[in-house]
Amino acid sequence: MTAHIEKVMEITQSSAAARSRLAASWQRSASKHGLDPGEARAPERVDGRELHHRIAGFDRFMTVAAPRLDHLFSMVGQSGCAVLLTDAEGVVLDQRISEADAPIFERWGLCTGADWSEEREGTNGIGTCLTEQRRIIIHRDEHFLARNTAMSCIDAPIYGCDGQIVGALDVSSARADQTEGFNRLIAAQVAQTARSIEEAHFRAAFSSTRIVVAESDDTQAATLLAIDDHDLVVGATREARRVFGLDAKGALQPRPASDILMREGGATPGPTGFEKAERAAVIRALARADGNVSQAARQLGVARATLYRRMKRLGLDDL
């Protein structure tokens, strides 16, 4: 433990922070947040009333997240891992921990109500993931506080419907024999689960619209657009906002889907995944309705005239 403290102090006082993300986080922990790597205090926890208030504000989010946390825990729980879900400030809102492992995670403060922000705990999976807004692995002695170096933390950020980060998904392990290679395997599943939660939350928020999946070079991000009955794009995930050049954060100003799909001048099509997905959805609806346009329109939740316009635009008016 003493060696770790000395190493952290040496790194934070050198120029290494300019070359390493980990060193930069250590430096933030020491210089910006005023933390001491040798601190032995337990993580801070919000009181029951505060925790209830935070959870109440995430009702829909936690409802869609719960079965996905269960599924992730079913894959990693037997290997001594805990699954944690936090809000954007790093406070743990929900957890999945085996009964046998619960005492050690409770002792380390990996439990509901604990504040794992980088400001409070220094470099750690949850806090640094939220600070840097990226997927991250903090393995054992990469933690800032010496008392946290017995654990490995694998995290992915989760973004809300407004493009802003809403929390982090964390898998933490207390196993001394857990390797960095095994952490990377878990990291892939954490990223996939985070994307699934983000996508399900977006679909729930825009349940009355048509959801179209677009293509993106980031296969681990949800790239969804919500389109209303007037063919206006009224919602977009963070990755969709990036792909289509929309406002990065905040409520979207409704815009015609055709304007978003076509680049300036209307001559060059946007990402092909959008039109492919929309065309496929219309074809499926027509097939289910045996070619009856009125019935297909009802299935898609649009007016018959609107469907005719879409069919013409997609080159399906001869069907």
Backbone bond lengths (Angstrom), bond angles and torsions (degrees), N, CA, C in turn:
res aa  C-N    CA-C-N  psi(-1)  N-CA   C-N-CA  omega(-1)  CA-C   N-CA-C  phi
1 M - - - 1.456 - - 1.523 110.99 -
2 T 1.319 116.43 -41.32 1.465 120.73 178.68 1.526 110.54 -61.81
3 A 1.336 116.10 -40.70 1.465 120.27 179.82 1.519 110.84 -62.39
4 H 1.327 116.66 -38.60 1.463 120.03 179.60 1.531 110.02 -65.62
5 I 1.312 116.63 -44.17 1.465 120.61 -179.65 1.530 110.19 -60.03
6 E 1.325 115.79 -44.18 1.463 119.83 179.66 1.524 111.64 -64.30
7 K 1.331 116.31 -39.15 1.469 120.36 179.04 1.518 110.84 -64.56
8 V 1.334 117.42 -45.14 1.460 121.15 179.67 1.521 110.42 -61.34
9 M 1.323 117.32 -45.59 1.459 120.69 -178.91 1.524 111.24 -63.53
10 E 1.322 116.51 -38.13 1.464 120.08 178.86 1.523 111.09 -65.14
11 I 1.348 116.23 -44.74 1.462 120.60 -178.46 1.528 111.30 -65.75
12 T 1.339 116.82 -43.54 1.469 119.89 -176.67 1.525 112.34 -67.58
13 Q 1.320 116.89 -18.91 1.462 120.22 -179.85 1.528 112.44 -100.30
14 S 1.341 115.65 5.64 1.465 120.02 179.98 1.519 110.06 -109.15
15 S 1.323 116.47 -173.02 1.469 121.62 179.17 1.525 111.62 -92.94
16 A 1.331 117.64 11.08 1.467 121.21 -176.08 1.522 112.20 -63.53
17 A 1.336 117.43 -27.63 1.462 120.41 -177.31 1.516 112.59 -59.68
18 A 1.331 116.22 -26.25 1.465 119.51 -179.88 1.521 111.89 -75.13
19 R 1.351 116.86 -15.06 1.462 120.47 -175.91 1.523 113.56 -112.27
20 S 1.303 117.67 -13.38 1.454 120.95 -173.46 1.518 111.18 -135.35
21 R 1.346 116.31 133.58 1.461 120.06 176.58 1.518 111.09 -65.56
22 L 1.339 116.37 -37.84 1.454 119.82 -179.91 1.525 110.15 -64.79
23 A 1.333 116.16 -45.85 1.463 119.51 179.15 1.526 111.19 -63.32
24 A 1.335 116.62 -35.20 1.469 120.21 178.12 1.521 110.55 -64.25
25 S 1.334 116.06 -38.03 1.459 120.02 178.53 1.523 110.51 -69.12
26 W 1.321 116.70 -41.31 1.467 119.90 175.73 1.526 110.42 -58.80
27 Q 1.323 115.39 -42.32 1.465 119.33 -178.85 1.525 111.16 -66.04
28 R 1.340 117.00 -39.81 1.468 119.53 175.72 1.525 110.30 -60.26
29 S 1.328 114.55 -43.44 1.465 119.85 -178.13 1.526 111.39 -58.91
30 A 1.323 115.69 -41.49 1.465 120.04 -177.30 1.524 112.15 -81.97
31 S 1.333 116.46 -50.45 1.464 120.21 -172.49 1.521 113.42 -82.38
32 K 1.318 116.91 -47.66 1.462 120.08 -176.88 1.520 112.33 -78.68
33 H 1.340 116.40 -42.98 1.468 120.11 -175.01 1.529 113.11 -97.94
34 G 1.327 117.16 -6.89 1.457 120.48 175.59 1.518 114.97 65.33
35 L 1.320 117.22 32.65 1.464 120.59 -177.89 1.533 111.33 -91.05
36 D 1.300 115.42 154.58 1.462 123.34 177.75 1.526 107.53 -112.90
37 P 1.355 118.33 123.56 1.476 119.67 -177.58 1.521 113.81 -60.58
38 G 1.322 117.28 -16.56 1.454 120.06 -179.76 1.515 114.36 -93.46
39 E 1.344 117.55 3.31 1.465 120.30 179.92 1.521 110.72 -58.61
40 A 1.337 116.07 136.52 1.463 120.46 -177.03 1.525 113.09 -109.55
41 R 1.315 117.31 1.22 1.469 120.70 -178.23 1.533 111.04 -64.15
42 A 1.311 115.36 155.45 1.475 120.91 176.22 1.527 109.24 -79.29
43 P 1.322 117.56 156.39 1.470 119.93 177.25 1.530 110.88 -58.34
44 E 1.320 115.55 145.30 1.457 120.06 178.03 1.524 109.69 -71.02
45 R 1.336 115.67 148.72 1.467 121.07 178.10 1.512 109.06 -129.38
46 V 1.332 116.04 137.64 1.454 119.77 175.57 1.528 107.78 -74.49
47 D 1.335 116.78 154.79 1.462 118.73 -179.36 1.527 110.95 -75.49
48 G 1.318 116.21 171.36 1.463 121.44 -175.24 1.510 113.78 -59.02
49 R 1.322 116.83 -39.55 1.468 120.08 -179.44 1.525 110.78 -66.56
50 E 1.327 116.15 -43.24 1.457 120.26 179.20 1.527 110.90 -64.45
51 L 1.326 116.53 -41.66 1.461 120.18 179.17 1.527 110.17 -63.22
52 H 1.320 116.95 -43.40 1.471 120.78 178.68 1.524 110.27 -60.40
53 H 1.320 117.38 -41.27 1.463 121.96 179.36 1.526 110.76 -62.87
54 R 1.332 116.53 -43.05 1.464 120.00 -179.69 1.531 111.04 -65.88
55 I 1.317 116.54 -42.37 1.463 120.40 -179.61 1.525 110.89 -65.79
56 A 1.344 116.55 -40.14 1.462 120.51 -179.40 1.520 111.62 -59.65
57 G 1.314 116.92 -33.24 1.457 120.06 179.81 1.517 113.45 -76.54
58 F 1.335 117.10 -7.92 1.462 122.20 -178.60 1.522 111.54 -117.87
59 D 1.316 116.86 27.47 1.458 121.04 -172.90 1.532 112.74 -53.97
60 R 1.326 117.06 -56.11 1.467 120.11 -178.21 1.521 111.41 -65.40
61 F 1.307 116.11 -40.68 1.458 121.09 -179.83 1.527 110.92 -60.49
62 M 1.330 116.73 -46.38 1.452 120.47 -177.81 1.522 111.99 -71.43
63 T 1.327 117.00 -29.55 1.465 120.72 177.71 1.520 110.99 -63.54
64 V 1.327 116.86 -45.20 1.469 119.75 -179.62 1.521 111.08 -76.22
65 A 1.342 116.89 -25.81 1.466 119.74 -178.42 1.528 112.29 -76.79
66 A 1.342 117.33 -32.94 1.466 121.67 -171.36 1.531 114.29 -51.50
67 P 1.343 120.02 -53.69 1.470 118.20 -178.09 1.527 112.93 -65.50
68 R 1.319 116.90 -25.31 1.464 120.47 178.94 1.530 111.02 -77.89
69 L 1.321 116.52 -31.75 1.463 119.86 171.87 1.526 109.95 -65.92
70 D 1.337 115.43 -42.10 1.464 120.12 177.83 1.529 110.86 -58.27
71 H 1.328 115.95 -45.43 1.470 120.38 -177.65 1.526 110.55 -65.04
72 L 1.327 116.80 -43.40 1.461 119.79 179.31 1.529 110.33 -63.00
73 F 1.333 116.43 -42.30 1.470 119.69 -179.24 1.526 111.29 -65.60
74 S 1.333 116.59 -33.11 1.468 119.21 178.85 1.521 111.39 -62.93
75 M 1.329 117.09 -22.99 1.468 120.91 -178.70 1.523 112.83 -93.14
76 V 1.354 117.26 -28.63 1.464 118.81 -174.19 1.529 113.78 -116.49
77 G 1.325 117.33 -13.01 1.455 120.52 -174.84 1.511 114.44 -62.59
78 Q 1.335 117.30 -35.34 1.462 120.61 -178.02 1.522 112.79 -71.28
79 S 1.322 116.63 -13.82 1.471 119.96 179.74 1.521 111.46 -96.97
80 G 1.337 116.84 16.59 1.457 120.76 176.50 1.507 114.74 83.44
81 C 1.328 116.77 22.85 1.459 121.18 -178.75 1.531 111.39 -102.72
82 A 1.302 115.92 151.63 1.461 122.87 172.40 1.522 108.34 -112.26
83 V 1.326 116.47 148.26 1.460 122.75 176.59 1.524 107.76 -112.28
84 L 1.322 116.29 126.62 1.456 121.36 -177.03 1.530 110.16 -127.91
85 L 1.335 115.75 144.57 1.458 122.28 175.48 1.521 107.77 -122.55
86 T 1.328 117.58 128.14 1.459 121.28 -178.01 1.521 111.60 -118.27
87 D 1.325 115.51 168.88 1.456 119.46 170.56 1.519 108.43 -89.77
88 A 1.333 116.94 -174.04 1.463 120.67 -175.12 1.517 112.85 -69.25
89 E 1.336 117.18 -14.46 1.461 120.94 179.94 1.527 112.19 -97.66
90 G 1.320 116.54 2.84 1.457 120.17 176.32 1.515 115.22 87.63
91 V 1.337 117.65 10.24 1.461 121.03 177.02 1.525 109.22 -85.39
92 V 1.328 117.09 128.36 1.461 121.38 -177.42 1.525 110.15 -72.09
93 L 1.341 116.02 122.58 1.468 121.82 -178.99 1.522 112.59 -100.39
94 D 1.324 117.05 -29.13 1.465 120.31 -176.52 1.523 108.37 -150.50
95 Q 1.316 115.99 156.24 1.456 119.71 -177.35 1.525 110.81 -151.65
96 R 1.325 114.34 156.93 1.455 122.80 171.21 1.524 106.25 -132.22
97 I 1.340 116.62 111.50 1.456 122.33 -177.30 1.524 108.03 -139.26
98 S 1.324 118.13 136.37 1.458 120.65 178.35 1.526 109.53 -68.63
99 E 1.300 115.08 153.20 1.461 120.20 -178.82 1.528 111.19 -60.65
100 A 1.327 116.40 -36.57 1.465 120.10 -178.57 1.525 112.24 -68.71
101 D 1.342 116.47 -33.71 1.465 120.25 -176.89 1.526 112.87 -91.49
102 A 1.325 117.15 -11.08 1.470 120.85 -173.96 1.528 113.78 -55.38
103 P 1.336 119.99 -44.12 1.472 119.47 -176.93 1.528 113.66 -58.25
104 I 1.341 117.07 -42.65 1.460 118.54 -177.19 1.524 111.40 -70.76
105 F 1.343 117.53 -38.79 1.458 119.66 178.23 1.533 110.56 -67.89
106 E 1.314 116.61 -36.86 1.466 120.68 177.13 1.530 109.51 -63.79
107 R 1.312 116.53 -41.26 1.460 120.86 -179.54 1.522 110.91 -65.10
108 W 1.315 116.71 -34.67 1.466 120.60 179.39 1.527 112.63 -83.85
109 G 1.319 117.47 -7.05 1.452 120.09 179.33 1.514 113.88 85.95
110 L 1.318 117.56 14.61 1.461 120.89 176.09 1.524 107.42 -90.39
111 C 1.334 115.53 79.92 1.453 121.45 -173.52 1.524 109.02 -158.77
112 T 1.322 116.88 165.55 1.463 120.98 -177.47 1.525 110.38 -58.72
113 G 1.319 114.84 139.76 1.453 121.56 179.28 1.511 114.34 91.23
114 A 1.343 118.21 -14.91 1.459 120.95 -178.56 1.527 110.61 -75.39
115 D 1.326 115.73 142.00 1.462 122.51 179.87 1.527 108.80 -97.65
116 W 1.341 116.11 108.71 1.454 121.50 -179.84 1.522 112.43 -109.78
117 S 1.324 115.81 30.28 1.465 119.33 175.31 1.524 109.28 -65.51
118 E 1.314 116.68 155.60 1.463 120.58 177.93 1.528 109.70 -64.26
119 E 1.317 116.38 -30.21 1.461 121.10 179.70 1.529 111.08 -62.08
120 R 1.350 116.38 -36.01 1.466 120.33 -177.44 1.526 113.41 -92.76
121 E 1.344 116.32 -36.65 1.463 120.11 -171.78 1.523 114.38 -114.51
122 G 1.326 116.67 2.48 1.453 118.57 -177.27 1.516 110.90 68.71
123 T 1.305 116.60 -162.33 1.464 121.46 -178.76 1.520 110.40 -58.52
124 N 1.326 116.07 119.47 1.466 122.68 175.94 1.519 107.57 -158.94
125 G 1.323 117.13 165.57 1.460 119.93 -174.33 1.511 113.39 -57.14
126 I 1.325 117.52 -51.09 1.462 121.28 -176.48 1.522 111.25 -66.30
127 G 1.330 116.24 -56.45 1.457 120.30 -174.51 1.511 114.02 -63.09
128 T 1.334 117.14 -41.77 1.463 119.94 -178.24 1.524 111.09 -74.28
129 C 1.328 116.97 -33.46 1.470 120.97 173.56 1.529 110.07 -58.55
130 L 1.327 117.02 -46.00 1.467 121.22 -178.96 1.517 111.32 -70.34
131 T 1.312 117.75 -38.91 1.464 121.03 -179.95 1.519 111.89 -66.13
132 E 1.331 116.30 -45.32 1.458 120.63 -176.73 1.520 112.87 -93.47
133 Q 1.342 116.16 -6.15 1.462 122.95 177.33 1.532 111.53 50.56
134 R 1.320 114.36 55.24 1.466 120.32 178.70 1.515 109.79 -154.16
135 R 1.342 115.89 161.19 1.455 121.24 174.37 1.530 109.09 -67.58
136 I 1.320 115.55 141.83 1.462 117.12 -172.07 1.527 110.59 -153.65
137 I 1.330 115.75 152.18 1.466 123.01 170.44 1.528 107.19 -124.39
138 I 1.313 116.48 124.90 1.465 121.15 173.03 1.524 106.30 -114.60
139 H 1.322 115.19 106.60 1.481 121.21 -172.43 1.518 110.32 -100.68
140 R 1.318 115.72 114.34 1.460 124.56 171.00 1.534 113.13 45.97
141 D 1.353 119.39 -104.20 1.462 119.38 -172.51 1.528 114.10 -76.76
142 E 1.333 117.03 9.32 1.469 119.21 170.20 1.530 111.09 -80.94
143 H 1.338 116.91 -12.56 1.459 120.35 174.74 1.528 109.90 -65.34
144 F 1.323 116.17 153.29 1.460 120.27 178.85 1.524 111.11 -77.20
145 L 1.322 116.94 -50.72 1.461 120.63 -178.98 1.522 110.46 -76.82
146 A 1.316 116.21 131.68 1.462 120.62 -177.99 1.523 111.72 -60.73
147 R 1.317 118.01 -32.16 1.465 120.15 -177.51 1.532 112.33 -71.01
148 N 1.322 117.57 -10.81 1.474 120.58 179.73 1.530 112.49 -99.61
149 T 1.311 118.10 2.39 1.462 119.87 -172.49 1.529 114.59 -77.61
150 A 1.311 117.95 0.06 1.471 119.82 176.79 1.520 111.74 -88.60
151 M 1.335 117.41 -3.55 1.466 120.11 -175.56 1.523 112.09 -117.22
152 S 1.323 115.45 157.68 1.457 122.58 171.34 1.526 107.53 -116.52
153 C 1.331 116.90 138.97 1.468 121.55 -177.51 1.524 109.83 -129.57
154 I 1.315 115.88 128.14 1.467 122.59 -179.86 1.520 107.43 -120.54
155 D 1.345 117.36 123.42 1.463 120.63 -171.84 1.520 113.60 -136.06
156 A 1.340 113.84 154.58 1.460 121.75 172.75 1.519 107.80 -141.06
157 P 1.337 117.41 139.61 1.463 119.96 177.68 1.524 110.90 -76.73
158 I 1.320 116.29 154.25 1.461 122.37 175.50 1.530 107.25 -122.87
159 Y 1.329 116.13 131.62 1.457 121.15 -177.58 1.521 110.93 -106.56
160 G 1.324 115.49 146.14 1.450 121.51 179.94 1.515 112.14 -88.45
161 C 1.326 115.08 -178.79 1.464 121.65 -177.19 1.527 112.62 -66.07
162 D 1.329 116.70 -20.28 1.461 120.36 179.73 1.519 112.60 -93.19
163 G 1.334 117.06 9.06 1.458 120.74 177.80 1.517 114.42 83.82
164 Q 1.317 117.36 -1.96 1.455 120.65 -179.41 1.526 110.71 -98.74
165 I 1.310 115.48 151.38 1.457 119.96 -178.59 1.527 109.66 -67.95
166 V 1.335 116.09 135.19 1.471 120.12 -178.92 1.523 112.16 -113.25
167 G 1.324 117.32 -14.62 1.448 118.71 -179.50 1.511 112.42 173.42
168 A 1.320 115.05 -173.81 1.459 121.27 178.86 1.517 109.28 -131.88
169 L 1.318 115.27 145.71 1.462 122.30 172.68 1.521 106.72 -104.28
170 D 1.329 115.87 126.46 1.460 120.70 -173.28 1.529 111.23 -126.76
171 V 1.317 115.75 137.64 1.460 121.76 166.33 1.520 106.26 -118.98
172 S 1.317 116.33 119.15 1.457 121.60 179.67 1.523 109.79 -115.76
173 S 1.330 115.51 147.01 1.461 120.92 -179.38 1.527 110.38 -130.24
174 A 1.306 114.53 141.37 1.465 120.71 177.43 1.521 111.73 -104.64
175 R 1.317 116.97 7.01 1.471 120.17 -176.09 1.527 110.30 -77.79
176 A 1.316 115.77 129.38 1.463 120.57 179.79 1.524 111.73 -70.23
177 D 1.359 116.73 -24.42 1.458 119.85 -176.27 1.526 112.81 -96.28
178 Q 1.329 117.89 10.41 1.467 119.38 -179.55 1.522 109.74 -74.23
179 T 1.310 116.60 123.90 1.456 121.54 -174.50 1.519 111.68 -91.19
180 E 1.318 116.16 162.69 1.458 121.19 177.03 1.527 110.40 -65.44
181 G 1.351 116.73 -32.75 1.462 119.87 177.45 1.512 111.83 -64.04
182 F 1.324 116.47 -42.20 1.467 120.71 177.26 1.522 110.61 -64.99
183 N 1.335 116.33 -37.32 1.467 120.35 176.76 1.522 111.15 -58.68
184 R 1.318 116.65 -39.83 1.469 119.79 -179.12 1.522 111.60 -66.41
185 L 1.327 116.58 -34.92 1.465 120.03 176.25 1.529 110.32 -65.13
186 I 1.326 116.15 -43.97 1.466 119.95 177.98 1.516 110.39 -64.27
187 A 1.333 116.98 -38.16 1.467 121.26 -177.48 1.524 111.71 -57.93
188 A 1.325 117.19 -37.77 1.462 120.51 179.20 1.524 110.48 -63.52
189 Q 1.335 116.65 -40.32 1.459 120.40 179.97 1.525 110.98 -72.13
190 V 1.322 117.30 -35.54 1.469 120.83 177.20 1.526 109.71 -63.07
191 A 1.321 117.08 -44.74 1.467 120.91 179.56 1.520 110.91 -62.65
192 Q 1.324 117.18 -41.99 1.462 121.08 179.56 1.528 110.92 -65.00
193 T 1.330 117.02 -40.28 1.468 120.52 179.85 1.524 110.68 -68.64
194 A 1.322 117.08 -40.20 1.465 120.53 177.44 1.524 110.59 -60.39
195 R 1.327 116.23 -41.75 1.460 119.98 177.91 1.530 110.21 -64.42
196 S 1.319 117.66 -40.48 1.461 121.44 -179.92 1.528 111.02 -63.11
197 I 1.335 116.86 -41.11 1.468 120.54 177.94 1.525 110.19 -65.11
198 E 1.316 115.96 -45.39 1.467 120.58 -179.61 1.529 110.86 -60.55
199 E 1.318 116.28 -43.19 1.459 120.78 -179.05 1.530 111.20 -67.10
200 A 1.339 116.58 -44.92 1.465 120.14 -179.85 1.526 111.41 -64.53
201 H 1.319 116.59 -38.19 1.467 120.96 178.67 1.526 110.33 -65.19
202 F 1.315 116.77 -41.11 1.468 121.20 178.71 1.522 110.58 -64.62
203 R 1.319 117.18 -44.80 1.459 120.62 179.64 1.529 111.27 -63.19
204 A 1.332 117.35 -37.78 1.460 120.58 178.49 1.526 111.25 -67.29
205 A 1.323 115.83 -38.28 1.466 119.83 -179.44 1.518 111.83 -68.99
206 F 1.324 117.41 -30.00 1.466 121.63 -178.96 1.534 109.95 -117.97
207 S 1.321 115.62 45.85 1.462 120.81 -174.89 1.529 113.33 -65.20
208 S 1.316 118.02 -21.80 1.470 120.44 -178.33 1.525 112.62 -91.77
209 T 1.331 117.49 3.03 1.465 120.96 -178.84 1.518 110.61 -110.43
210 R 1.322 115.13 173.45 1.456 121.45 173.63 1.526 107.46 -91.35
211 I 1.316 117.42 128.69 1.458 122.11 -178.97 1.521 109.22 -101.86
212 V 1.305 115.92 126.63 1.459 121.35 179.27 1.521 108.98 -117.17
213 V 1.322 115.80 133.17 1.468 122.23 178.89 1.519 108.97 -95.27
214 A 1.309 116.28 125.30 1.463 121.23 -179.70 1.521 110.43 -106.39
215 E 1.317 115.28 167.89 1.454 120.54 179.65 1.518 110.59 -85.21
216 S 1.332 115.59 150.46 1.455 121.25 177.44 1.517 108.31 -152.15
217 D 1.342 115.56 153.77 1.462 118.88 177.47 1.528 111.61 -78.44
218 D 1.346 116.44 -8.69 1.464 120.90 176.15 1.524 107.95 -101.29
219 T 1.310 116.40 99.70 1.466 120.92 -175.85 1.515 112.73 -73.12
220 Q 1.334 117.14 -10.49 1.459 120.29 -179.34 1.530 111.94 -103.33
221 A 1.325 116.66 17.99 1.464 120.81 177.64 1.522 109.13 -122.51
222 A 1.330 116.41 144.41 1.464 121.43 177.91 1.531 108.64 -80.16
223 T 1.336 116.40 122.32 1.464 121.13 -177.46 1.527 108.19 -117.02
224 L 1.336 116.06 85.96 1.456 121.93 -172.69 1.522 111.64 -124.27
225 L 1.328 115.35 144.40 1.462 122.86 172.45 1.523 108.57 -121.36
226 A 1.324 116.56 140.52 1.466 122.26 175.35 1.518 108.51 -106.12
227 I 1.339 116.22 125.78 1.470 121.39 -176.21 1.522 109.11 -122.96
228 D 1.332 116.30 129.67 1.460 119.55 -176.78 1.526 111.76 -87.44
229 D 1.335 115.72 -174.49 1.466 120.75 -176.28 1.517 113.43 -65.31
230 H 1.319 117.37 -17.12 1.463 121.22 -179.82 1.525 111.81 -97.45
231 D 1.318 115.85 14.94 1.467 121.73 -178.38 1.521 112.35 61.17
232 L 1.329 115.97 34.24 1.459 121.36 175.95 1.527 108.82 -104.40
233 V 1.303 116.91 135.21 1.459 121.31 173.93 1.522 107.41 -78.24
234 V 1.324 115.64 117.42 1.465 120.83 -176.10 1.528 112.14 -113.85
235 G 1.318 117.30 -5.53 1.457 120.82 179.59 1.510 111.13 -157.64
236 A 1.315 115.24 151.04 1.468 120.35 178.42 1.522 108.99 -155.52
237 T 1.323 115.49 139.98 1.460 119.30 175.53 1.529 109.19 -71.51
238 R 1.311 115.28 169.47 1.464 119.98 -177.81 1.526 111.08 -57.24
239 E 1.329 117.01 -44.72 1.456 119.43 -178.18 1.523 111.09 -68.48
240 A 1.330 117.37 -37.56 1.468 120.10 177.46 1.527 110.17 -64.46
241 R 1.320 117.20 -37.01 1.464 120.44 177.27 1.527 110.27 -61.17
242 R 1.331 115.58 -40.58 1.463 118.92 179.12 1.530 111.40 -67.97
243 V 1.332 116.40 -46.35 1.454 121.22 -176.96 1.528 111.66 -61.53
244 F 1.341 116.29 -41.10 1.466 120.01 -175.15 1.525 113.42 -98.52
245 G 1.331 117.37 7.28 1.462 119.99 176.31 1.511 114.06 68.38
246 L 1.332 117.87 33.02 1.462 121.62 179.94 1.531 109.72 -91.43
247 D 1.330 116.26 170.27 1.462 120.25 177.28 1.520 109.57 -53.44
248 A 1.320 116.40 133.11 1.460 120.31 -175.35 1.518 112.74 -66.61
249 K 1.328 116.89 -32.80 1.465 120.23 -176.41 1.526 110.50 -139.92
250 G 1.326 114.50 159.52 1.455 120.53 175.94 1.516 113.47 93.33
251 A 1.333 115.44 174.46 1.466 120.70 178.43 1.521 109.48 -66.91
252 L 1.323 116.34 141.68 1.463 120.33 -179.84 1.518 110.97 -83.59
253 Q 1.311 115.70 140.11 1.465 120.55 168.68 1.525 106.52 -76.15
254 P 1.349 118.71 119.60 1.469 119.69 -177.67 1.526 111.68 -52.90
255 R 1.335 114.77 134.14 1.460 120.61 -179.85 1.521 109.28 -137.57
256 P 1.340 117.82 145.46 1.464 119.61 178.65 1.527 111.29 -56.21
257 A 1.307 115.19 135.79 1.461 119.66 -179.92 1.520 111.40 -57.56
258 S 1.335 115.93 -36.76 1.466 119.33 -178.92 1.523 111.70 -63.63
259 D 1.349 117.47 -33.49 1.460 120.71 178.83 1.520 111.12 -68.12
260 I 1.320 116.22 -35.30 1.455 120.01 -178.87 1.517 111.02 -77.77
261 L 1.336 116.16 -33.38 1.461 120.26 -177.21 1.517 113.21 -76.43
262 M 1.320 116.00 -24.07 1.457 119.35 -178.32 1.514 109.73 -108.90
263 R 1.313 116.15 137.97 1.456 119.96 178.44 1.528 109.27 -73.25
264 E 1.313 115.56 173.82 1.469 120.73 -176.30 1.516 110.47 -53.01
265 G 1.343 115.50 132.66 1.449 120.96 -178.71 1.508 112.41 96.04
266 G 1.326 117.32 -15.12 1.462 121.22 174.51 1.504 114.35 73.89
267 A 1.349 117.58 11.37 1.455 117.94 -175.11 1.521 113.47 -99.99
268 T 1.317 115.37 -28.50 1.463 118.39 -174.90 1.509 110.80 -105.90
269 P 1.295 119.20 121.50 1.453 120.34 -178.65 1.522 112.10 -66.72
270 G 1.323 114.48 149.00 1.464 120.53 176.59 1.512 109.13 -78.70
271 P 1.318 117.39 -159.23 1.469 120.73 -178.58 1.518 112.54 -51.99
272 T 1.301 116.76 126.83 1.463 120.95 -173.94 1.517 113.05 -65.80
273 G 1.330 117.15 -22.77 1.452 119.81 -178.13 1.510 113.06 -60.74
274 F 1.323 117.32 -33.12 1.455 121.37 -178.54 1.530 110.44 -63.49
275 E 1.341 116.10 -54.91 1.467 119.59 -177.65 1.529 111.24 -65.58
276 K 1.328 116.23 -35.84 1.464 118.99 177.71 1.527 110.29 -61.36
277 A 1.326 115.14 -45.12 1.464 119.69 -178.26 1.519 111.32 -66.45
278 E 1.345 116.85 -42.07 1.460 119.80 -179.35 1.529 110.87 -66.84
279 R 1.323 115.52 -42.18 1.471 120.21 179.95 1.532 110.08 -62.02
280 A 1.337 115.37 -43.44 1.455 119.73 -179.86 1.525 111.12 -63.67
281 A 1.341 117.12 -39.17 1.468 120.82 -179.77 1.523 111.06 -64.11
282 V 1.323 116.48 -41.77 1.467 120.42 179.35 1.526 110.52 -66.40
283 I 1.327 116.48 -43.91 1.469 120.37 -179.83 1.528 110.44 -61.75
284 R 1.339 117.14 -41.79 1.462 120.10 178.98 1.525 111.31 -62.97
285 A 1.343 115.81 -42.55 1.462 119.73 -179.61 1.525 110.81 -63.96
286 L 1.317 117.43 -40.94 1.461 121.40 179.14 1.527 110.86 -66.48
287 A 1.335 115.47 -37.87 1.465 119.49 179.43 1.526 110.56 -65.51
288 R 1.338 116.38 -43.05 1.468 119.77 179.10 1.523 111.23 -64.32
289 A 1.329 115.59 -31.43 1.469 120.27 -178.16 1.525 111.94 -92.32
290 D 1.344 117.32 9.66 1.471 121.65 -178.39 1.530 112.06 53.32
291 G 1.337 115.27 37.87 1.454 120.39 176.41 1.519 114.81 85.34
292 N 1.322 117.51 -2.07 1.471 120.83 179.39 1.528 108.80 -76.12
293 V 1.347 117.71 109.47 1.462 122.28 -174.66 1.529 111.67 -65.11
294 S 1.322 116.29 -39.91 1.471 119.41 -179.69 1.521 110.78 -61.63
295 Q 1.331 116.65 -44.69 1.459 120.74 -179.98 1.526 111.16 -66.82
296 A 1.338 115.94 -40.25 1.463 120.36 178.48 1.522 110.53 -63.38
297 A 1.337 116.55 -39.21 1.462 120.71 178.67 1.528 111.01 -62.09
298 R 1.338 115.64 -39.63 1.470 119.15 178.75 1.532 110.57 -65.16
299 Q 1.327 116.65 -39.12 1.463 120.29 177.99 1.530 111.31 -61.31
300 L 1.332 115.69 -38.84 1.461 120.55 -178.16 1.523 112.78 -84.32
301 G 1.324 116.86 -8.48 1.455 120.87 178.88 1.514 113.82 73.50
302 V 1.345 116.24 31.25 1.473 120.41 178.75 1.526 109.21 -128.10
303 A 1.324 114.73 166.25 1.458 119.68 177.16 1.528 110.07 -72.83
304 R 1.332 115.36 154.72 1.468 119.84 -179.65 1.527 111.05 -59.35
305 A 1.346 116.38 -42.15 1.473 120.14 -179.79 1.532 110.97 -63.33
306 T 1.336 115.27 -37.68 1.466 119.24 179.03 1.516 110.68 -64.15
307 L 1.331 116.76 -41.88 1.455 120.22 179.55 1.521 110.96 -64.43
308 Y 1.344 116.76 -40.47 1.466 119.27 177.15 1.532 110.75 -58.89
309 R 1.339 116.64 -41.36 1.470 119.68 179.89 1.522 110.89 -64.07
310 R 1.344 115.72 -41.05 1.462 119.35 179.45 1.524 110.90 -65.68
311 M 1.332 115.67 -41.54 1.458 119.38 179.78 1.521 110.91 -60.71
312 K 1.333 115.66 -39.61 1.469 119.20 179.72 1.519 110.56 -66.67
313 R 1.354 115.82 -43.97 1.462 119.76 -179.32 1.525 111.55 -64.78
314 L 1.327 117.20 -33.55 1.455 121.39 -178.12 1.523 113.43 -90.38
315 G 1.356 115.56 4.04 1.459 119.11 179.19 1.502 113.68 73.22
316 L 1.332 116.71 29.40 1.472 121.65 -178.35 1.523 111.78 -111.69
317 D 1.322 118.38 9.76 1.451 120.55 -175.04 1.517 113.32 -70.66
318 D 1.330 117.86 -10.19 1.468 120.38 177.89 1.520 112.09 -92.55
319 L 1.354 117.80 -3.28 1.466 120.55 -179.26 1.518 111.05 -69.54
